[in-house]
């Protein structure tokens, strides 16, 4: 058979030439992408060793997840942990021919080429397979201008084919679920399951799995937290797809599609979630620890990338209750605080505001830029729309930076820690009222005067020195060398000729007697006793320390008071038990740090517990009984500092030591009165509310129902004295003396000690 020469018309020649040219151009374009001229394409070897950033997780003592540290919120799971309905939902919705192609679905690509690229029809779909999406998830996309979609698609196709050559279909599914971005900056199915439904991937129900898969189409648009109705509709589309392609029987489909969207959202941001202040402190500590550790290959660990597991002593439920108690009390206290000041509130003073403005970052930044003071202040007083914190809700108002600063100056803050006294294990940690707006941690960062919470140390030193707890002291004021005359802060008028034994003096927090006891036992002995109880070494060596002029933080005070229920041995707070790598291998572990020797005798310990029980039963902390109706065995001590700047409460039970502080961040602004600012009103209620909540929960019975041991008969005898005595002879002496100062001088010489001794002997 002979073939005739085929003659091509000019039009045909042009078409063939154009097609050939287009083919050559596309071929060359493909090659330069393949060669990496448009950006590096990972090699097969690199794809075999995929390394993804994995979030470090923080766990409570019961193993509950309380937070994460991450760049991307991602936590990997094995393919075997993926429920079948989750896999089916993905395949039915995203890539129904997944098990048939080799990474690229040619049919879909042709549709993309002709409709999306040539015709500009964006509604025709993307033609992306699960493997192509995985390539995008792993290596992202770059901006190439008008060619972006073509370059990125070709690059992803090359990667997808390499992935299919290296991994099985099951492995690709596993990689996909571990890298795909979900709503709210969440990466990977495990993190998404925990965030939106508070469950592991293995426990995801059909409807939950369909919700998460449905959000992949547009993670923000179908965010189930922000747009529940939209998310529900999308979930039902996924269920419909599963039914259409035979993954879900019609009967199950009908049942599933009518179920409501039931979220159990868990937010693990730095500012939100459980224990944000604790997590912030833990991050600093662990970062320092990791600087001392190396992986087997010699590389340093990375807190944000290596998927570490941090196991802590925090009791999840107690932490939740402690935060609730703080919020309930502080909202009410803030209202009381502002009402008591009324129109004379110090944060409204122009001089305080201007001083605060000059210390602000904004002022310093503008000053560094060369702005004049007048120009800076004008700028800081310009109003704009801003969101401000307030109890009960956030406010969106028109305000200036100066307005904002003045607004936040008025807020009271709180620090509270609850610690196991035998080990120092921190069970709950409340560092402030709101981590988003108040970053400063009042458990470890803030050091404030501790007020009358130091008085137990004075009395402990006295008992250790052999001073009988039933020794009576006059409540009367004394002027000491240098003209110092400590006075009492009681609201009621005192009988200047009343004598109290040490137990009553501590229960009623009598300043004048605390100072007299300090002089009797000796300042050096008191400081030595404090040192044995793990108080800071830099305590002020002045008699005024009896009234709490020392500055400490909440955690330090808890450490010292633990000695009263830990056989006299103080213990340092600790909250990190171990660090594990992502494979579960322990790379660091930590043990309690208990003082090797007791700070005082067991007899002294029993006496002090009984004396501090008196503070709760009939002293300054008695509202625990008559207002909050707490039946628990509790010892404690309230504290209020000079000018009502700080309120404290130390609560001691056989199984828990609690320390609470309340005050303003600005030390220039104190409470308006002792009535409002005293520790019994400002700090104690947070502890009381927490105990009420724990009493109502049987899981805390081992704490709330614990009892102090019965004191020995010797201790009971030592404390068997009248709570008060009126010194009529002293009254006559002061009446006859030429002056009160002369009578005080005689008292200091020891005359009145002899009189007290006679009283004791006769009684």
C-alpha positions in Angstrom: 0.0 0.0 0.0 1.4 3.4 -1.0 1.0 6.4 1.2 0.4 9.7 -0.4 2.2 12.7 1.0 -0.1 14.5 3.4 -0.2 18.2 2.7 -0.9 20.4 5.7 -2.7 23.6 5.4 -1.2 26.7 6.9 -3.8 26.5 9.7 -3.0 22.9 10.5 0.7 23.7 10.5 0.1 26.6 12.9 -2.0 24.4 15.2 0.6 21.6 15.3 3.4 24.1 15.8 1.6 25.7 18.6 0.9 22.4 20.3 4.5 21.3 19.9 5.7 24.7 21.2 3.3 24.5 24.1 4.5 20.9 24.8 8.1 22.0 24.7 7.5 25.0 26.9 5.5 23.0 29.4 8.2 20.3 29.3 11.0 22.8 29.9 8.9 24.5 32.6 8.4 21.1 34.3 12.1 20.4 34.1 13.2 23.7 35.7 10.8 23.1 38.5 12.0 19.5 38.8 15.6 20.8 38.9 14.8 23.2 41.7 15.1 26.5 39.8 11.8 27.6 41.3 12.7 26.4 44.8 14.2 23.2 46.2 12.2 20.0 45.7 12.9 17.5 48.5 14.8 14.4 47.4 13.6 10.9 48.0 16.1 10.5 50.8 14.8 13.6 52.6 11.3 12.4 52.2 12.2 9.1 54.0 13.3 11.1 57.0 10.4 13.5 57.5 10.8 15.6 60.7 7.8 17.7 61.8 7.6 20.1 64.7 5.8 18.4 67.5 4.2 20.2 70.5 5.5 19.6 74.0 2.7 18.5 76.3 2.1 19.3 79.9 0.3 16.8 82.1 -1.3 16.9 85.5 -0.5 14.4 88.2 -3.4 12.3 87.0 -2.2 12.4 83.4 -4.6 15.0 82.1 -3.4 17.4 79.5 -3.2 20.9 80.9 -1.2 22.7 78.2 1.2 22.7 75.3 4.2 24.6 74.1 4.4 24.7 70.3 5.1 26.7 67.1 2.4 24.6 65.5 0.0 22.8 67.7 0.8 19.3 66.5 0.9 15.9 68.2 1.4 12.7 66.2 -0.6 9.5 66.3 0.0 6.1 64.7 -2.1 4.9 61.7 -3.4 2.1 64.0 -5.0 4.7 66.3 -7.1 6.2 63.5 -10.7 5.0 63.6 -11.9 3.5 60.3 -14.8 6.0 60.1 -12.3 8.9 60.2 -10.3 7.4 57.3 -13.5 6.7 55.4 -14.7 10.3 55.9 -11.4 11.7 54.6 -11.3 9.5 51.5 -15.0 9.9 50.6 -14.7 13.7 50.9 -11.2 14.6 49.7 -10.1 11.8 47.3 -12.5 9.1 46.5 -10.0 7.5 44.0 -7.2 7.6 46.6 -6.5 3.8 46.5 -6.5 3.8 42.7 -4.0 6.5 41.7 -0.3 6.9 42.3 -0.5 10.3 43.9 -2.0 12.2 41.0 -5.5 11.8 39.8 -5.2 12.5 36.0 -8.9 12.9 35.5 -9.0 15.7 38.1 -5.9 17.3 36.7 -7.4 17.5 33.3 -10.4 19.3 34.7 -8.1 21.7 36.6 -6.0 22.4 33.5 -8.9 23.2 31.1 -11.5 24.7 33.5 -9.5 26.3 36.3 -6.3 27.4 34.5 -7.4 28.0 30.9 -11.1 29.0 31.5 -10.6 30.6 35.0 -13.4 28.7 36.5 -12.5 28.6 40.2 -15.7 26.6 41.1 -14.5 23.6 39.1 -12.5 22.3 42.0 -8.8 21.9 42.7 -8.2 18.4 41.6 -6.0 17.7 44.6 -5.5 14.2 46.0 -4.7 13.4 49.6 -1.1 12.8 48.6 -0.9 16.2 46.9 -2.4 17.8 49.9 0.2 16.0 52.1 2.9 17.5 49.9 1.4 20.9 50.5 1.1 20.3 54.2 4.7 19.2 54.5 6.4 21.8 52.4 4.0 24.7 52.0 3.5 27.0 49.0 5.5 29.9 47.7 4.4 33.1 46.0 5.4 33.2 42.3 2.9 35.8 41.3 0.6 34.9 38.4 2.4 31.5 38.0 1.9 30.5 41.6 -0.8 28.0 41.1 1.0 26.3 38.2 4.4 26.2 39.9 3.1 25.0 43.2 0.9 22.3 41.6 3.8 20.9 39.5 6.1 21.0 42.5 3.5 19.2 44.6 2.9 16.6 41.9 6.7 15.8 41.8 6.7 15.4 45.6 3.5 13.4 45.6 4.8 10.8 43.2 8.0 10.5 45.3 5.9 10.0 48.4 3.8 7.3 46.7 7.1 5.5 45.8 8.3 5.6 49.4 5.3 5.1 51.5 2.2 2.8 51.5 -1.3 4.2 51.2 -1.8 3.6 55.0 1.4 5.5 55.8 0.4 8.4 53.6 -3.0 8.5 55.4 -1.1 8.6 58.7 1.3 11.3 57.6 -1.6 13.3 56.3 -3.6 13.2 59.5 -0.5 14.2 61.5 0.3 17.2 59.4 -3.0 18.6 58.1 -4.0 22.0 59.5 -7.3 22.3 61.3 -9.1 25.3 62.7 -7.6 27.6 65.4 -4.0 27.1 64.4 -4.2 23.3 65.2 -2.0 20.8 63.3 -2.7 17.1 63.3 -5.8 15.1 64.2 -4.7 14.3 67.7 -4.4 18.0 68.6 -7.7 18.8 66.9 -9.5 15.9 68.6 -8.3 17.1 72.0 -9.0 20.8 71.3 -12.5 20.5 69.9 -13.8 17.4 71.6 -11.4 16.8 74.6 -10.8 13.3 73.5 -8.1 11.2 71.8 -8.2 10.3 68.1 -9.0 6.7 69.0 -12.2 7.8 70.8 -13.5 10.1 68.1 -17.2 9.4 67.3 -18.5 9.3 63.7 -20.0 12.7 64.0 -16.9 14.2 65.6 -14.7 12.7 62.9 -16.9 14.0 60.1 -16.9 17.5 61.7 -13.1 17.7 61.7 -12.7 16.3 58.2 -15.4 18.7 57.0 -13.4 21.7 58.4 -10.4 20.8 56.1 -12.2 22.4 53.1 -11.7 25.8 54.7 -10.4 25.6 58.3 -11.5 29.1 59.3 -14.8 29.2 57.3 -15.9 25.9 58.8 -14.4 26.5 62.3 -16.9 24.6 64.6 -16.1 27.0 67.5 -16.7 30.2 65.6 -19.4 29.0 63.1 -21.3 26.0 64.5 -24.2 26.2 62.1 -21.9 26.3 59.1 -19.8 23.5 60.5 -22.8 21.4 61.1 -23.9 21.7 57.5 -20.5 20.8 56.3 -20.4 17.8 58.6 -23.5 16.5 57.1 -22.0 17.0 53.6 -19.2 14.7 54.7 -21.7 12.1 56.1 -23.5 12.3 52.8 -20.3 11.6 50.8 -19.6 8.6 53.0 -23.1 7.3 52.3 -22.8 8.0 48.6 -19.6 6.0 48.2 -20.6 3.1 50.4 -18.7 3.9 53.5 -21.8 4.6 55.6 -25.0 2.6 55.5 -28.1 4.7 54.9 -29.6 3.8 58.3 -26.5 5.0 60.2 -26.3 8.1 57.9 -29.9 9.1 58.8 -29.2 8.8 62.5 -25.9 10.6 62.4 -27.0 13.6 60.4 -29.7 14.7 62.9 -27.3 14.7 65.9 -26.3 18.2 67.2 -22.8 19.6 67.1 -21.5 18.8 70.6 -18.2 20.5 71.2 -16.0 20.2 74.3 -13.5 22.9 73.5 -10.1 22.9 75.2 -8.0 26.0 74.6 -4.2 25.6 75.2 -3.0 29.1 74.5 -0.4 30.8 76.7 -3.1 33.1 78.2 -6.1 30.7 78.4 -6.9 27.3 79.6 -6.0 25.7 83.0 -3.1 27.1 85.1 -1.7 29.7 82.6 0.6 31.2 85.2 2.0 27.8 86.2 2.6 26.9 82.6 4.4 30.2 82.0 6.8 29.5 85.0 7.2 25.9 83.9 8.3 26.9 80.5 11.1 29.0 81.9 12.2 26.2 84.2 12.2 23.5 81.5 14.0 25.7 79.0 16.8 26.1 81.5 16.8 22.3 82.2 16.9 21.5 78.5 20.0 23.6 78.1 21.8 21.0 80.2 20.6 18.0 78.2 21.5 16.5 74.9 19.9 13.9 72.6 21.9 10.8 71.7 23.1 12.4 68.5 24.4 15.4 70.5 21.7 17.8 69.4 20.0 20.0 72.0 16.4 19.4 72.8 13.9 22.0 71.6 10.8 22.7 73.8 8.7 23.8 70.8 9.6 21.1 68.3 10.6 17.8 70.0 7.2 16.6 71.3 8.4 16.3 74.9 6.1 15.2 77.7 6.2 17.2 81.0 4.7 15.4 84.0 3.8 17.7 86.9 2.4 17.5 90.4 -0.6 19.8 89.6 -4.0 18.3 90.5 -6.2 19.1 87.6 -9.5 19.3 89.5 -8.0 21.2 92.4 -6.5 23.7 90.0 -9.9 24.3 88.3 -11.5 24.8 91.7 -8.7 27.1 92.9 -9.2 29.3 89.8 -12.9 29.4 90.3 -12.5 30.3 94.0 -10.1 33.1 93.1 -12.4 34.5 90.4 -15.5 34.5 92.7 -13.7 36.2 95.6 -11.7 38.7 93.6 -14.7 39.9 91.6 -16.5 40.7 94.8 -13.4 42.1 96.5 -12.7 44.5 93.6 -16.3 45.8 93.9 -15.9 46.3 97.6 -12.5 48.0 97.0 -13.7 50.5 94.5 -16.9 51.4 96.5 -14.8 52.0 99.6 -12.6 54.5 97.8 -15.5 56.2 96.0 -14.5 59.5 94.3 -11.2 59.7 96.2 -9.7 56.7 94.4 -5.9 57.1 94.2 -5.6 55.8 90.6 -7.5 58.9 89.6 -4.8 61.2 90.9 -3.0 63.0 88.0 0.5 62.7 89.6 0.2 58.9 90.0 -1.1 58.5 86.4 1.7 60.7 85.0 4.3 58.8 86.9 2.9 55.5 85.6 2.8 56.9 82.0 6.5 57.9 82.2 7.3 54.3 83.2 5.3 52.7 80.4 6.9 51.1 77.3 5.0 53.4 75.0 6.4 56.6 76.7 9.9 55.3 76.8 9.8 54.3 73.1 8.6 57.7 72.0 11.1 59.4 74.3 13.9 57.4 72.7 12.7 58.5 69.3 13.3 62.1 70.4 9.7 63.2 71.1 9.1 66.0 73.6 7.2 65.3 76.8 4.2 67.4 75.7 4.0 65.6 72.3 4.3 62.2 74.0 1.6 62.9 76.5 -0.7 64.2 73.7 -0.1 61.0 71.8 -0.8 58.8 74.9 -4.1 60.6 75.5 -5.5 60.1 72.0 -8.5 57.8 72.0 -9.1 54.8 69.8 -11.2 51.6 70.1 -9.7 49.1 72.4 -10.7 46.1 74.5 -10.3 46.3 78.2 -10.5 43.6 80.9 -13.2 43.9 83.5 -14.7 41.3 85.8 -17.6 39.6 84.2 -16.8 40.7 80.6 -14.4 42.4 78.3 -15.2 46.0 77.4 -14.8 47.4 73.9 -14.7 51.2 74.4 -13.1 54.3 73.0 -10.1 55.0 75.2 -6.5 56.3 75.1 -3.4 54.5 76.3 -3.5 56.8 79.4 -7.1 55.7 80.0 -6.1 52.1 79.7 -3.2 52.5 82.1 -5.5 54.2 84.6 -8.1 51.5 84.2 -5.6 48.7 85.0 -4.0 50.6 88.0 -7.1 50.0 90.0 -7.2 46.2 89.8 -6.4 44.0 92.8 -4.5 40.9 92.1 -3.9 37.6 93.8 -1.3 34.9 94.2 -2.3 31.5 95.7 -0.5 28.2 96.0 -1.6 24.9 97.5 1.1 22.5 98.4 1.5 19.0 99.8 3.5 19.6 103.0 5.3 16.3 103.2 6.8 16.4 99.7 6.4 20.0 98.5 4.3 18.9 95.5 2.4 21.9 94.3 -1.2 20.9 93.7 -2.6 24.2 92.4 -1.0 27.5 91.4 -2.9 30.8 90.8 -0.5 33.5 89.8 -3.0 36.3 89.1 -6.5 37.2 88.1 -6.1 37.0 84.3 -2.9 36.0 82.4 -3.9 37.7 79.2 -4.0 41.1 80.8 -1.7 40.7 83.9 1.4 38.7 83.1 3.1 39.2 86.5 3.1 36.0 88.5 2.3 36.5 92.2 3.4 33.1 93.3 7.2 33.3 92.5 7.9 36.7 90.9 6.2 39.0 93.4 8.0 39.6 96.8 5.9 41.6 99.3 6.0 42.3 103.0 4.4 39.3 104.8 2.9 41.1 107.8 1.7 39.1 110.7 2.3 35.8 109.0 5.8 36.1 110.4 4.5 36.1 114.0 4.4 32.3 114.3 8.1 32.3 113.8 8.6 34.6 116.7 6.4 32.4 119.0 8.1 29.2 117.7 11.5 30.6 118.6 10.1 31.6 122.1 8.8 28.1 122.8 12.0 26.6 121.5 13.9 28.9 123.9 11.8 27.6 126.9 9.3 30.4 127.3 6.1 28.9 128.6 3.2 29.3 126.2 1.1 30.5 129.1 3.5 33.4 129.9 1.3 36.5 130.0 2.3 39.7 128.3 0.7 43.2 128.6 -1.0 44.5 125.5 0.1 48.0 126.5 2.3 49.9 124.0 6.0 50.3 124.7 8.4 52.8 123.2 11.7 51.3 122.4 15.1 52.8 121.6 15.0 55.1 118.7 11.5 56.1 119.5 9.7 53.2 117.9 6.3 52.5 119.4 4.6 49.6 117.7 0.8 49.7 118.1 -2.1 47.3 117.5 -4.4 47.5 114.5 -7.6 46.3 116.1 -10.7 48.2 115.3 -12.1 48.0 118.8 -10.7 50.0 121.8 -8.3 48.0 123.8 -7.9 47.7 127.5 -4.3 48.8 128.1 -4.1 46.8 131.3 -5.1 43.5 129.7 -2.6 40.6 129.7 -2.6 37.8 127.1 -0.8 34.5 127.0 1.1 33.8 123.8 -1.6 31.6 122.4 -4.2 34.4 122.7 -1.8 37.0 121.4 -1.1 34.9 118.3 -4.8 34.1 117.7 -5.7 37.8 118.0 -2.5 38.9 116.1 -1.5 41.4 118.8 1.5 43.5 117.6 2.6 44.8 120.9 3.0 41.4 122.4 4.7 39.9 119.4 7.4 42.6 119.7 7.8 42.0 123.5 8.2 38.2 122.9 10.8 39.0 120.3 12.8 41.0 122.8 12.5 38.3 125.3 13.7 35.5 123.1 16.3 37.7 121.3 16.4 39.0 117.7 19.2 36.7 116.7 17.3 33.6 118.0 14.3 34.6 116.0 16.4 35.1 112.8 18.1 31.7 113.5 14.7 30.0 113.8 13.5 31.6 110.6 16.6 30.3 108.8 16.0 26.8 110.0 12.5 27.1 108.5 13.8 28.0 105.1 13.0 31.7 105.3 15.2 33.8 103.0 18.7 34.6 104.3 18.3 38.3 103.7 15.7 38.9 106.4 16.0 42.4 107.9 17.8 42.2 111.2 15.5 44.7 113.0 12.9 44.2 115.8 10.2 45.3 113.3 10.6 41.9 111.7 8.2 40.6 114.4 5.5 42.5 112.5 6.4 41.1 109.1 8.6 43.7 107.4 10.4 40.9 105.6 9.6 40.5 101.9 8.8 37.1 100.5 6.8 35.4 97.8 3.9 33.1 98.1 5.9 29.9 97.3 8.6 30.7 99.9 6.1 31.2 102.6 4.4 27.9 101.8 7.8 26.2 102.1 8.4 27.6 105.6 5.0 26.8 106.9 5.1 23.2 105.7 7.4 22.5 108.6 4.4 22.6 111.0 2.9 19.5 109.4 6.0 17.7 108.2 7.6 16.7 111.4 9.3 20.1 111.8 11.1 19.8 108.4 10.4 22.5 105.8 10.2 21.4 102.2 10.8 23.3 99.0 7.9 23.5 96.5 8.4 21.3 93.4 6.1 20.8 90.5 8.0 18.9 87.8 8.4 15.2 88.3 9.9 14.1 85.0 10.5 15.0 81.4 10.0 12.3 78.7 11.0 12.4 75.0 8.3 11.8 72.4 9.0 8.0 72.6 8.3 7.9 76.4 11.9 7.7 77.5 12.7 9.6 80.7 15.4 12.1 80.1 15.2 13.9 83.5 13.4 13.2 86.8 13.0 15.3 90.0 12.5 14.4 93.7 11.2 16.3 96.7 13.7 18.5 98.6 13.1 18.1 102.3 15.3 19.7 104.9 17.5 17.1 106.5 16.9 18.3 110.0 13.8 19.5 111.9 13.6 23.2 112.5 12.1 22.7 116.0 11.0 19.9 118.4 7.9 17.9 118.0 6.6 19.5 121.2 7.0 22.9 119.8 5.3 21.8 116.6 2.3 20.5 118.5 2.1 23.8 120.5 2.3 25.9 117.4 -0.4 23.9 115.6 -2.7 24.3 118.6 -2.0 28.0 118.8 -2.7 28.5 115.1 -5.9 26.4 115.4 -6.9 29.1 117.9 -6.4 31.7 115.2 -9.1 29.9 113.2 -11.4 28.9 116.0 -11.6 32.2 117.9 -9.0 34.6 116.4 -8.5 36.7 113.3 -9.4 33.9 110.9 -12.6 32.8 112.8 -14.8 33.8 109.8 -13.7 30.4 108.4 -16.0 29.0 111.0 -18.9 31.5 111.4 -19.1 32.8 107.8 -17.9 29.9 105.6 -19.0 27.1 108.1 -15.9 25.0 107.4 -15.8 22.0 109.8 -12.3 21.0 108.6 -9.3 20.7 110.9 -7.5 24.0 110.0 -4.7 26.0 111.6 -3.8 29.3 110.1 -2.5 32.9 110.3 -3.7 36.1 108.7 -1.4 39.0 107.8 -1.9 42.6 106.9 1.0 45.0 106.1 1.6 48.6 106.8 -0.8 51.1 105.2 -3.0 48.0 104.2 -0.9 47.4 101.1 -1.0 43.6 101.3 -3.3 41.0 102.7 -2.2 37.4 103.5 -3.6 34.2 104.7 -1.8 30.9 105.5 -4.1 27.9 105.8 -2.7 24.7 107.2 -4.5 21.3 107.1 -2.9 17.9 107.8 -2.5 17.3 104.1 -2.3 20.7 102.5 -0.6 24.0 103.1 -2.2 27.0 101.3 -0.8 30.5 101.1 -2.8 33.4 99.6 -1.8 37.0 98.9 -4.0 39.9 97.7 -3.1 43.5 96.8 -2.5 45.8 93.9 0.5 45.6 91.5 1.2 49.3 92.3 2.6 49.4 95.8 1.5 53.1 96.0 -2.1 52.0 96.1 -3.1 50.1 99.2 -6.5 49.1 100.5 -8.7 52.0 101.7 -9.0 50.6 105.2 -8.0 47.8 107.5 -11.6 46.5 107.3 -11.2 45.9 103.6 -7.5 45.2 103.4 -7.0 42.9 106.4 -5.9 39.4 105.4 -9.1 37.9 106.8 -11.1 39.9 104.3 -8.8 40.2 101.3 -6.9 36.9 101.2 -8.7 34.4 103.4 -12.0 34.1 101.4 -10.2 32.6 98.4 -8.9 29.7 100.6 -12.4 29.4 102.3 -14.2 29.1 98.9 -11.7 26.5 97.7 -12.2 24.4 100.8 -16.0 24.6 100.4 -15.6 23.4 96.8 -13.3 20.6 97.9 -15.6 19.6 100.8 -18.3 19.1 98.2 -16.2 16.7 96.1 -15.5 13.2 97.5 -12.3 12.8 95.6 -10.7 15.3 98.0 -11.8 13.5 101.2 -8.2 12.5 101.9 -7.5 16.2 102.3 -10.7 17.6 103.6 -11.4 14.9 106.2 -7.8 14.6 107.5 -7.3 15.3 111.2 -4.5 16.8 113.2 -3.1 14.3 115.7 -4.2 14.8 119.3 -1.5 16.8 121.1 0.4 15.1 123.9 -0.8 15.5 127.5 2.3 17.6 128.2 1.3 20.0 125.4 -2.3 20.1 126.6 -1.1 21.0 130.1 1.3 23.7 128.8 -1.6 25.4 126.9 -4.1 25.1 129.8 -4.3 28.8 130.8 -6.8 31.6 130.9 -7.1 33.4 127.5 -6.7 36.8 129.2 -6.1 38.5 132.6 -6.5 42.1 133.7 -3.5 43.5 135.5 -4.9 45.8 138.2 -1.6 46.3 139.9 -0.1 47.5 136.6 -3.0 50.0 136.2 -2.3 51.4 139.7 1.4 51.6 138.9 0.8 53.6 135.7 -1.6 55.8 137.5 0.9 56.7 140.2 4.0 57.0 137.9 5.2 60.5 137.0 4.8 59.6 133.3 4.0 56.6 131.1 7.5 56.6 129.8 8.8 56.1 133.4 6.5 53.2 133.9 7.5 51.7 130.6 11.2 52.0 131.7 10.4 50.1 134.8 8.7 47.4 132.8 11.7 47.0 130.6 14.0 46.7 133.7 12.1 43.6 134.6 9.8 44.7 137.4 6.7 43.7 135.6 8.1 40.3 134.7 8.4 39.6 138.4 4.8 40.7 138.9 3.7 38.4 136.1 5.6 35.6 137.8 3.8 36.1 141.0 0.5 36.1 139.2 1.3 32.8 137.6 2.5 31.3 140.8 -0.7 32.4 142.7 -2.9 31.0 140.0 
